[in-house]
Amino acid sequence: MPDSLVTDLERLVSPLAAAAALRLEGLHLHTHRIPMTVQVLVRRADGSDVNLDDCAAFSSPLGEALEAAALLEAPYVLEVSSPGIGEELSTDRDFISFRSFPVAVHRQAGVGSETIQEGLLLERDAEAVRLNVRGRTVKVPRQEVVRVRLVSPRDGP
C-alpha cells in the first residue's frame, strides 16, 4: 500500500477523533494479513488512555466514514485501540506505573559522555530518580538524567 493511502486515512481519521474528544496517535495498515487490518491508535484528547468502551464507541462512526470515503478497495478489519506505552519512560504516570520494573537510566557523565545505571525503579521526584541496585538505593540527580528506559530483567544474582 502506498504511503499516500496512509496519509489519506490519517486525514480522514484525525478530525473524527477530535470530534470524539480523542487524538490520533498512529495508523497502521497490516497488508500481510488476510483480510488486511487497519489499526487506529487513539488517546483521549487530554492525553489519558482510552478504555474498551471508548474504542468501541469510536469504531462505529469511524467504520461508517471509512466505507463512505471508499479509500480501501480490499476487505479489511478495523481495529481501534490504545497505543500503550513505549519502552522510554517520560511522564509521571509512566514512573508510577512501572515502579519495581527493571530500568536503565542514561545519565550525563561529563561533557560528551554518558553512563548507564541499571536497577529496579523505586521512584522519580523533583530531585532524583531512585533505583534499587542489588538491594541498595541509588539516587541519580534529575539534572543528570538523559532518559530512562524499560529493560528486560537480567538472569542471575
Residue pairs with C-beta under 8 A, 6 or more apart in sequence:
1 29
1 31
5 29
5 71
5 72
6 27
6 28
6 29
8 71
9 27
9 29
9 38
9 66
9 71
10 24
10 27
12 65
12 66
12 69
12 71
13 24
13 27
13 40
13 62
13 65
14 24
16 58
16 61
16 62
16 65
17 23
17 24
17 42
17 58
18 45
20 57
20 58
20 61
21 44
21 45
22 42
22 43
22 44
22 45
22 50
22 54
22 58
23 42
23 43
23 44
23 45
23 47
24 40
24 41
24 42
25 41
25 42
25 43
25 83
26 39
26 40
26 41
26 83
27 38
27 39
27 40
27 41
28 37
28 38
28 39
28 41
29 36
29 37
29 38
29 39
30 36
30 37
30 38
30 39
33 77
35 74
35 75
35 76
35 77
36 72
36 74
36 75
36 76
36 77
37 76
37 77
37 78
37 79
38 66
38 72
38 76
38 77
38 78
38 79
39 79
39 81
40 62
40 78
40 79
40 80
40 81
41 81
41 82
41 83
42 50
42 54
42 55
42 58
42 80
42 81
42 82
42 83
43 49
43 50
43 82
43 83
44 50
44 54
49 82
50 58
50 81
50 82
55 80
55 81
55 82
56 80
58 80
59 78
59 80
62 78
62 80
63 78
66 72
66 78
85 94
85 97
87 149
87 150
87 151
88 147
88 148
88 149
88 150
89 95
89 98
89 103
89 121
89 148
89 149
89 150
90 148
92 124
95 121
95 123
95 124
95 129
95 148
98 121
98 150
99 121
99 122
99 123
100 120
100 121
100 122
101 120
101 121
101 150
102 118
102 119
102 120
102 121
102 150
102 151
102 152
102 153
102 154
103 118
103 119
103 120
103 121
103 131
103 148
103 149
103 150
103 151
104 116
104 117
104 118
104 148
104 149
104 151
105 116
105 117
105 118
105 119
105 129
105 131
105 140
105 145
105 147
105 148
106 114
106 115
106 116
106 145
106 146
106 147
106 148
106 149
107 114
107 115
107 116
107 117
107 140
107 144
107 145
107 146
108 114
108 144
108 145
108 146
109 115
109 144
114 146
117 131
117 133
117 138
117 140
118 131
118 133
118 151
118 154
119 131
119 132
119 133
119 134
119 138
120 131
120 132
120 133
121 129
121 130
121 131
121 148
122 130
122 131
122 132
122 137
123 129
123 130
124 130
124 142
124 148
126 142
127 141
127 142
128 139
128 140
128 141
128 142
129 139
129 140
129 142
129 145
129 148
130 137
130 138
130 139
130 140
131 137
131 138
131 140
132 138
